[in-house]
């Protein structure tokens, strides 16, 4: 509702990182996005963090 997609994706990445240690049994997280633009931004942010997580900064 007007909140920047990139900022939202960054916050979600942080929440998922913080949640990981206490949620060992969680196998899948589903993120529903309703617009192609939002999907592209989230993919870009998530891929950036995944690369950093794997040590590819």
PyMOL Python script that loads the backbone (N, CA, C, O; Angstrom):
from pymol import cmd

cmd.read_pdbstr("""\
ATOM      1  N   UNK A   1       0.820  -1.186   0.000  1.00  0.00           N
ATOM      2  CA  UNK A   1       0.000   0.000   0.000  1.00  0.00           C
ATOM      3  C   UNK A   1       0.860   1.244   0.000  1.00  0.00           C
ATOM      4  O   UNK A   1       0.641   2.170   0.782  1.00  0.00           O
ATOM      5  N   UNK A   2       1.832   1.257  -0.876  1.00  0.00           N
ATOM      6  CA  UNK A   2       2.704   2.409  -0.982  1.00  0.00           C
ATOM      7  C   UNK A   2       4.042   2.230  -0.297  1.00  0.00           C
ATOM      8  O   UNK A   2       4.924   3.075  -0.453  1.00  0.00           O
ATOM      9  N   UNK A   3       4.223   1.148   0.466  1.00  0.00           N
ATOM     10  CA  UNK A   3       5.504   0.909   1.129  1.00  0.00           C
ATOM     11  C   UNK A   3       6.493   0.407   0.083  1.00  0.00           C
ATOM     12  O   UNK A   3       6.135  -0.443  -0.732  1.00  0.00           O
ATOM     13  N   UNK A   4       7.709   0.904   0.082  1.00  0.00           N
ATOM     14  CA  UNK A   4       8.684   0.511  -0.949  1.00  0.00           C
ATOM     15  C   UNK A   4       8.980  -0.998  -0.927  1.00  0.00           C
ATOM     16  O   UNK A   4       9.269  -1.570   0.124  1.00  0.00           O
ATOM     17  N   UNK A   5       8.902  -1.619  -2.090  1.00  0.00           N
ATOM     18  CA  UNK A   5       9.142  -3.064  -2.192  1.00  0.00           C
ATOM     19  C   UNK A   5      10.522  -3.448  -1.676  1.00  0.00           C
ATOM     20  O   UNK A   5      10.665  -4.425  -0.942  1.00  0.00           O
ATOM     21  N   UNK A   6      11.530  -2.684  -2.058  1.00  0.00           N
ATOM     22  CA  UNK A   6      12.896  -3.038  -1.660  1.00  0.00           C
ATOM     23  C   UNK A   6      13.048  -3.023  -0.141  1.00  0.00           C
ATOM     24  O   UNK A   6      13.643  -3.934   0.434  1.00  0.00           O
ATOM     25  N   UNK A   7      12.520  -2.008   0.497  1.00  0.00           N
ATOM     26  CA  UNK A   7      12.616  -1.928   1.962  1.00  0.00           C
ATOM     27  C   UNK A   7      11.854  -3.081   2.602  1.00  0.00           C
ATOM     28  O   UNK A   7      12.330  -3.675   3.570  1.00  0.00           O
ATOM     29  N   UNK A   8      10.704  -3.395   2.086  1.00  0.00           N
ATOM     30  CA  UNK A   8       9.909  -4.507   2.604  1.00  0.00           C
ATOM     31  C   UNK A   8      10.673  -5.825   2.473  1.00  0.00           C
ATOM     32  O   UNK A   8      10.697  -6.628   3.405  1.00  0.00           O
ATOM     33  N   UNK A   9      11.290  -6.040   1.328  1.00  0.00           N
ATOM     34  CA  UNK A   9      12.059  -7.264   1.102  1.00  0.00           C
ATOM     35  C   UNK A   9      13.245  -7.342   2.052  1.00  0.00           C
ATOM     36  O   UNK A   9      13.543  -8.412   2.582  1.00  0.00           O
ATOM     37  N   UNK A  10      13.923  -6.222   2.272  1.00  0.00           N
ATOM     38  CA  UNK A  10      15.060  -6.194   3.200  1.00  0.00           C
ATOM     39  C   UNK A  10      14.607  -6.552   4.619  1.00  0.00           C
ATOM     40  O   UNK A  10      15.284  -7.304   5.319  1.00  0.00           O
ATOM     41  N   UNK A  11      13.473  -6.018   5.032  1.00  0.00           N
ATOM     42  CA  UNK A  11      12.938  -6.328   6.360  1.00  0.00           C
ATOM     43  C   UNK A  11      12.589  -7.808   6.456  1.00  0.00           C
ATOM     44  O   UNK A  11      12.886  -8.454   7.461  1.00  0.00           O
ATOM     45  N   UNK A  12      11.965  -8.344   5.420  1.00  0.00           N
ATOM     46  CA  UNK A  12      11.584  -9.756   5.429  1.00  0.00           C
ATOM     47  C   UNK A  12      12.807 -10.660   5.504  1.00  0.00           C
ATOM     48  O   UNK A  12      12.789 -11.660   6.222  1.00  0.00           O
ATOM     49  N   UNK A  13      13.860 -10.327   4.782  1.00  0.00           N
ATOM     50  CA  UNK A  13      15.098 -11.113   4.854  1.00  0.00           C
ATOM     51  C   UNK A  13      15.614 -11.129   6.287  1.00  0.00           C
ATOM     52  O   UNK A  13      15.998 -12.181   6.799  1.00  0.00           O
ATOM     53  N   UNK A  14      15.624  -9.981   6.928  1.00  0.00           N
ATOM     54  CA  UNK A  14      16.109  -9.884   8.313  1.00  0.00           C
ATOM     55  C   UNK A  14      15.234 -10.714   9.248  1.00  0.00           C
ATOM     56  O   UNK A  14      15.751 -11.421  10.112  1.00  0.00           O
ATOM     57  N   UNK A  15      13.926 -10.635   9.086  1.00  0.00           N
ATOM     58  CA  UNK A  15      13.010 -11.412   9.927  1.00  0.00           C
ATOM     59  C   UNK A  15      13.259 -12.907   9.736  1.00  0.00           C
ATOM     60  O   UNK A  15      13.292 -13.658  10.711  1.00  0.00           O
ATOM     61  N   UNK A  16      13.433 -13.339   8.502  1.00  0.00           N
ATOM     62  CA  UNK A  16      13.684 -14.758   8.238  1.00  0.00           C
ATOM     63  C   UNK A  16      15.024 -15.205   8.805  1.00  0.00           C
ATOM     64  O   UNK A  16      15.138 -16.317   9.322  1.00  0.00           O
ATOM     65  N   UNK A  17      16.034 -14.356   8.714  1.00  0.00           N
ATOM     66  CA  UNK A  17      17.338 -14.683   9.299  1.00  0.00           C
ATOM     67  C   UNK A  17      17.219 -14.833  10.817  1.00  0.00           C
ATOM     68  O   UNK A  17      17.788 -15.759  11.395  1.00  0.00           O
ATOM     69  N   UNK A  18      16.490 -13.937  11.455  1.00  0.00           N
ATOM     70  CA  UNK A  18      16.319 -13.988  12.909  1.00  0.00           C
ATOM     71  C   UNK A  18      15.463 -15.173  13.337  1.00  0.00           C
ATOM     72  O   UNK A  18      15.662 -15.723  14.420  1.00  0.00           O
ATOM     73  N   UNK A  19      14.519 -15.565  12.502  1.00  0.00           N
ATOM     74  CA  UNK A  19      13.602 -16.655  12.809  1.00  0.00           C
ATOM     75  C   UNK A  19      14.269 -18.018  12.634  1.00  0.00           C
ATOM     76  O   UNK A  19      13.886 -18.979  13.301  1.00  0.00           O
ATOM     77  N   UNK A  20      15.238 -18.113  11.769  1.00  0.00           N
ATOM     78  CA  UNK A  20      15.866 -19.389  11.416  1.00  0.00           C
ATOM     79  C   UNK A  20      16.327 -20.218  12.619  1.00  0.00           C
ATOM     80  O   UNK A  20      16.002 -21.404  12.677  1.00  0.00           O
ATOM     81  N   UNK A  21      17.062 -19.658  13.575  1.00  0.00           N
ATOM     82  CA  UNK A  21      17.554 -20.489  14.685  1.00  0.00           C
ATOM     83  C   UNK A  21      16.454 -21.119  15.538  1.00  0.00           C
ATOM     84  O   UNK A  21      16.671 -22.174  16.134  1.00  0.00           O
ATOM     85  N   UNK A  22      15.287 -20.497  15.608  1.00  0.00           N
ATOM     86  CA  UNK A  22      14.221 -21.042  16.455  1.00  0.00           C
ATOM     87  C   UNK A  22      13.211 -21.878  15.671  1.00  0.00           C
ATOM     88  O   UNK A  22      12.256 -22.400  16.246  1.00  0.00           O
ATOM     89  N   UNK A  23      13.416 -22.004  14.383  1.00  0.00           N
ATOM     90  CA  UNK A  23      12.432 -22.697  13.539  1.00  0.00           C
ATOM     91  C   UNK A  23      13.078 -23.823  12.740  1.00  0.00           C
ATOM     92  O   UNK A  23      12.909 -23.896  11.523  1.00  0.00           O
ATOM     93  N   UNK A  24      13.786 -24.663  13.388  1.00  0.00           N
ATOM     94  CA  UNK A  24      14.510 -25.739  12.697  1.00  0.00           C
ATOM     95  C   UNK A  24      13.599 -26.702  11.942  1.00  0.00           C
ATOM     96  O   UNK A  24      14.035 -27.334  10.980  1.00  0.00           O
ATOM     97  N   UNK A  25      12.359 -26.821  12.356  1.00  0.00           N
ATOM     98  CA  UNK A  25      11.443 -27.754  11.694  1.00  0.00           C
ATOM     99  C   UNK A  25      10.719 -27.147  10.501  1.00  0.00           C
ATOM    100  O   UNK A  25      10.016 -27.859   9.783  1.00  0.00           O
ATOM    101  N   UNK A  26      10.873 -25.865  10.279  1.00  0.00           N
ATOM    102  CA  UNK A  26      10.216 -25.214   9.144  1.00  0.00           C
ATOM    103  C   UNK A  26      10.949 -25.611   7.868  1.00  0.00           C
ATOM    104  O   UNK A  26      12.155 -25.401   7.744  1.00  0.00           O
ATOM    105  N   UNK A  27      10.226 -26.174   6.940  1.00  0.00           N
ATOM    106  CA  UNK A  27      10.824 -26.646   5.690  1.00  0.00           C
ATOM    107  C   UNK A  27      10.639 -25.661   4.545  1.00  0.00           C
ATOM    108  O   UNK A  27      11.435 -25.640   3.605  1.00  0.00           O
ATOM    109  N   UNK A  28       9.586 -24.841   4.620  1.00  0.00           N
ATOM    110  CA  UNK A  28       9.273 -23.958   3.500  1.00  0.00           C
ATOM    111  C   UNK A  28       8.573 -22.700   4.013  1.00  0.00           C
ATOM    112  O   UNK A  28       7.751 -22.750   4.928  1.00  0.00           O
ATOM    113  N   UNK A  29       8.919 -21.594   3.407  1.00  0.00           N
ATOM    114  CA  UNK A  29       8.234 -20.328   3.664  1.00  0.00           C
ATOM    115  C   UNK A  29       7.680 -19.862   2.322  1.00  0.00           C
ATOM    116  O   UNK A  29       8.418 -19.773   1.341  1.00  0.00           O
ATOM    117  N   UNK A  30       6.407 -19.572   2.278  1.00  0.00           N
ATOM    118  CA  UNK A  30       5.773 -19.114   1.041  1.00  0.00           C
ATOM    119  C   UNK A  30       5.500 -17.620   1.162  1.00  0.00           C
ATOM    120  O   UNK A  30       4.869 -17.164   2.115  1.00  0.00           O
ATOM    121  N   UNK A  31       5.981 -16.877   0.190  1.00  0.00           N
ATOM    122  CA  UNK A  31       5.787 -15.432   0.153  1.00  0.00           C
ATOM    123  C   UNK A  31       4.893 -15.133  -1.045  1.00  0.00           C
ATOM    124  O   UNK A  31       5.258 -15.426  -2.183  1.00  0.00           O
ATOM    125  N   UNK A  32       3.744 -14.561  -0.796  1.00  0.00           N
ATOM    126  CA  UNK A  32       2.797 -14.243  -1.874  1.00  0.00           C
ATOM    127  C   UNK A  32       2.926 -12.773  -2.255  1.00  0.00           C
ATOM    128  O   UNK A  32       2.771 -11.883  -1.419  1.00  0.00           O
ATOM    129  N   UNK A  33       3.206 -12.541  -3.505  1.00  0.00           N
ATOM    130  CA  UNK A  33       3.306 -11.182  -4.038  1.00  0.00           C
ATOM    131  C   UNK A  33       2.323 -11.076  -5.191  1.00  0.00           C
ATOM    132  O   UNK A  33       2.190 -12.006  -5.987  1.00  0.00           O
ATOM    133  N   UNK A  34       1.639  -9.957  -5.280  1.00  0.00           N
ATOM    134  CA  UNK A  34       0.560  -9.825  -6.251  1.00  0.00           C
ATOM    135  C   UNK A  34       0.934  -9.071  -7.515  1.00  0.00           C
ATOM    136  O   UNK A  34       0.138  -8.984  -8.450  1.00  0.00           O
ATOM    137  N   UNK A  35       2.138  -8.526  -7.544  1.00  0.00           N
ATOM    138  CA  UNK A  35       2.525  -7.753  -8.727  1.00  0.00           C
ATOM    139  C   UNK A  35       3.889  -8.226  -9.231  1.00  0.00           C
ATOM    140  O   UNK A  35       4.770  -8.558  -8.438  1.00  0.00           O
ATOM    141  N   UNK A  36       4.051  -8.254 -10.531  1.00  0.00           N
ATOM    142  CA  UNK A  36       5.310  -8.671 -11.152  1.00  0.00           C
ATOM    143  C   UNK A  36       6.468  -7.791 -10.684  1.00  0.00           C
ATOM    144  O   UNK A  36       7.568  -8.284 -10.439  1.00  0.00           O
ATOM    145  N   UNK A  37       6.219  -6.500 -10.562  1.00  0.00           N
ATOM    146  CA  UNK A  37       7.274  -5.582 -10.114  1.00  0.00           C
ATOM    147  C   UNK A  37       7.754  -5.957  -8.711  1.00  0.00           C
ATOM    148  O   UNK A  37       8.957  -5.963  -8.448  1.00  0.00           O
ATOM    149  N   UNK A  38       6.831  -6.264  -7.824  1.00  0.00           N
ATOM    150  CA  UNK A  38       7.187  -6.667  -6.462  1.00  0.00           C
ATOM    151  C   UNK A  38       8.013  -7.949  -6.500  1.00  0.00           C
ATOM    152  O   UNK A  38       9.017  -8.064  -5.797  1.00  0.00           O
ATOM    153  N   UNK A  39       7.594  -8.907  -7.316  1.00  0.00           N
ATOM    154  CA  UNK A  39       8.318 -10.172  -7.444  1.00  0.00           C
ATOM    155  C   UNK A  39       9.757  -9.935  -7.876  1.00  0.00           C
ATOM    156  O   UNK A  39      10.682 -10.514  -7.306  1.00  0.00           O
ATOM    157  N   UNK A  40       9.948  -9.096  -8.871  1.00  0.00           N
ATOM    158  CA  UNK A  40      11.295  -8.828  -9.377  1.00  0.00           C
ATOM    159  C   UNK A  40      12.176  -8.181  -8.314  1.00  0.00           C
ATOM    160  O   UNK A  40      13.345  -8.537  -8.167  1.00  0.00           O
ATOM    161  N   UNK A  41      11.615  -7.235  -7.577  1.00  0.00           N
ATOM    162  CA  UNK A  41      12.389  -6.565  -6.525  1.00  0.00           C
ATOM    163  C   UNK A  41      12.742  -7.558  -5.418  1.00  0.00           C
ATOM    164  O   UNK A  41      13.885  -7.595  -4.963  1.00  0.00           O
ATOM    165  N   UNK A  42      11.780  -8.354  -4.987  1.00  0.00           N
ATOM    166  CA  UNK A  42      12.042  -9.334  -3.933  1.00  0.00           C
ATOM    167  C   UNK A  42      13.093 -10.346  -4.386  1.00  0.00           C
ATOM    168  O   UNK A  42      13.979 -10.703  -3.610  1.00  0.00           O
ATOM    169  N   UNK A  43      13.005 -10.808  -5.622  1.00  0.00           N
ATOM    170  CA  UNK A  43      14.002 -11.754  -6.131  1.00  0.00           C
ATOM    171  C   UNK A  43      15.393 -11.135  -6.125  1.00  0.00           C
ATOM    172  O   UNK A  43      16.366 -11.792  -5.754  1.00  0.00           O
ATOM    173  N   UNK A  44      15.489  -9.885  -6.531  1.00  0.00           N
ATOM    174  CA  UNK A  44      16.776  -9.196  -6.548  1.00  0.00           C
ATOM    175  C   UNK A  44      17.356  -9.102  -5.128  1.00  0.00           C
ATOM    176  O   UNK A  44      18.530  -9.404  -4.912  1.00  0.00           O
ATOM    177  N   UNK A  45      16.543  -8.691  -4.185  1.00  0.00           N
ATOM    178  CA  UNK A  45      16.997  -8.553  -2.800  1.00  0.00           C
ATOM    179  C   UNK A  45      17.349  -9.917  -2.213  1.00  0.00           C
ATOM    180  O   UNK A  45      18.398 -10.061  -1.586  1.00  0.00           O
ATOM    181  N   UNK A  46      16.496 -10.914  -2.404  1.00  0.00           N
ATOM    182  CA  UNK A  46      16.764 -12.238  -1.854  1.00  0.00           C
ATOM    183  C   UNK A  46      18.006 -12.854  -2.486  1.00  0.00           C
ATOM    184  O   UNK A  46      18.807 -13.469  -1.781  1.00  0.00           O
ATOM    185  N   UNK A  47      18.186 -12.707  -3.784  1.00  0.00           N
ATOM    186  CA  UNK A  47      19.379 -13.248  -4.438  1.00  0.00           C
ATOM    187  C   UNK A  47      20.645 -12.574  -3.934  1.00  0.00           C
ATOM    188  O   UNK A  47      21.675 -13.229  -3.771  1.00  0.00           O
ATOM    189  N   UNK A  48      20.577 -11.267  -3.685  1.00  0.00           N
ATOM    190  CA  UNK A  48      21.731 -10.542  -3.145  1.00  0.00           C
ATOM    191  C   UNK A  48      22.107 -11.103  -1.779  1.00  0.00           C
ATOM    192  O   UNK A  48      23.283 -11.345  -1.506  1.00  0.00           O
ATOM    193  N   UNK A  49      21.123 -11.309  -0.932  1.00  0.00           N
ATOM    194  CA  UNK A  49      21.393 -11.828   0.411  1.00  0.00           C
ATOM    195  C   UNK A  49      21.839 -13.284   0.363  1.00  0.00           C
ATOM    196  O   UNK A  49      22.674 -13.699   1.167  1.00  0.00           O
ATOM    197  N   UNK A  50      21.304 -14.053  -0.551  1.00  0.00           N
ATOM    198  CA  UNK A  50      21.719 -15.446  -0.679  1.00  0.00           C
ATOM    199  C   UNK A  50      23.180 -15.520  -1.100  1.00  0.00           C
ATOM    200  O   UNK A  50      23.935 -16.347  -0.590  1.00  0.00           O
ATOM    201  N   UNK A  51      23.576 -14.661  -2.025  1.00  0.00           N
ATOM    202  CA  UNK A  51      24.968 -14.620  -2.462  1.00  0.00           C
ATOM    203  C   UNK A  51      25.875 -14.263  -1.280  1.00  0.00           C
ATOM    204  O   UNK A  51      26.927 -14.875  -1.100  1.00  0.00           O
ATOM    205  N   UNK A  52      25.471 -13.277  -0.478  1.00  0.00           N
ATOM    206  CA  UNK A  52      26.250 -12.882   0.699  1.00  0.00           C
ATOM    207  C   UNK A  52      26.306 -14.023   1.704  1.00  0.00           C
ATOM    208  O   UNK A  52      27.351 -14.269   2.306  1.00  0.00           O
ATOM    209  N   UNK A  53      25.186 -14.723   1.890  1.00  0.00           N
ATOM    210  CA  UNK A  53      25.118 -15.838   2.828  1.00  0.00           C
ATOM    211  C   UNK A  53      26.083 -16.947   2.423  1.00  0.00           C
ATOM    212  O   UNK A  53      26.707 -17.582   3.274  1.00  0.00           O
ATOM    213  N   UNK A  54      26.198 -17.171   1.126  1.00  0.00           N
ATOM    214  CA  UNK A  54      27.085 -18.219   0.614  1.00  0.00           C
ATOM    215  C   UNK A  54      28.536 -17.763   0.537  1.00  0.00           C
ATOM    216  O   UNK A  54      29.408 -18.534   0.140  1.00  0.00           O
ATOM    217  N   UNK A  55      28.801 -16.506   0.917  1.00  0.00           N
ATOM    218  CA  UNK A  55      30.173 -16.024   0.944  1.00  0.00           C
ATOM    219  C   UNK A  55      30.630 -15.342  -0.321  1.00  0.00           C
ATOM    220  O   UNK A  55      31.830 -15.146  -0.510  1.00  0.00           O
ATOM    221  N   UNK A  56      29.713 -14.974  -1.192  1.00  0.00           N
ATOM    222  CA  UNK A  56      30.078 -14.372  -2.459  1.00  0.00           C
ATOM    223  C   UNK A  56      30.008 -12.868  -2.487  1.00  0.00           C
ATOM    224  O   UNK A  56      30.009 -12.270  -3.563  1.00  0.00           O
ATOM    225  N   UNK A  57      29.947 -12.244  -1.334  1.00  0.00           N
ATOM    226  CA  UNK A  57      29.816 -10.786  -1.248  1.00  0.00           C
ATOM    227  C   UNK A  57      30.429 -10.142  -2.437  1.00  0.00           C
ATOM    228  O   UNK A  57      30.420  -8.916  -2.548  1.00  0.00           O
TER     229      UNK A  57
END
""", "prot")
cmd.dss("prot")
cmd.show_as("cartoon", "prot")
cmd.util.cbc("prot")
cmd.orient("prot")
